Amino acid sequence: MRIIATIPHPSIRISVFHMNEKYIVKLEAGPMEQAFKFSEGEVKGPEHIEKIIEGEFMKKATERFNEMFLAFKEAKERNPST
């Protein structure tokens, strides 16, 4: 797997990888990450992926990160290290 692009975003690291005829888009925010796979037939390359994920897709991904963060925080509070 090799990284072929990074997509700028103010608070989320977005990396695009290519492997086995698939594009993998990885979003990272703090200790959390989300990954999405597209076959080569679904997209025309990194520029097309950037257009697909802008707008509503990123809004929902950000909401999902917020939910993940709250769940992570609650889990740590329920089970503090000793």
C-alpha positions, -999 to +999 in steps of 0.1 A: +000+000+000+014+034-009+002+069-001-006+088-033-022+120-020-031+140+010-062+162+010-059+195+030-084+200+058-081+223+088-087+197+115-086+162+100-057+145+083-069+129+051-046+104+033-053+086+000-037+052-005-037+029-035-035-009-032-049-039-051-070-018-075-086+001-046-083+036-032-084+038+006-092+071+021-081+074+057-094+102+079-075+108+112-085+130+141-066+126+173-066+089+184-095+081+161-096+071+124-121+063+097-113+045+065-133+042+033-125+020+002-133+028-034-126+005-063-107+019-092-139+017-113-158+039-088-135+069-089-111+085-114-083+092-090-074+114-060-089+146-075-123+128-080-121+114-044-115+150-031-147+161-048-167+131-035-157+137+001-162+174+003-194+188+017-219+165+033-195+135+035-170+155+056-198+169+077-210+134+086-174+122+091-168+151+115-200+143+134-189+106+136-155+117+150-173+137+177-194+106+186-163+085+187-145+110+209-173+111+234-175+073+235-138+071+240-138+097+267-167+080+286-150+046+284-118+061+299-138+078+327-156+045+336-123+026+336-095+049+349-060+035+351-048+027+385 
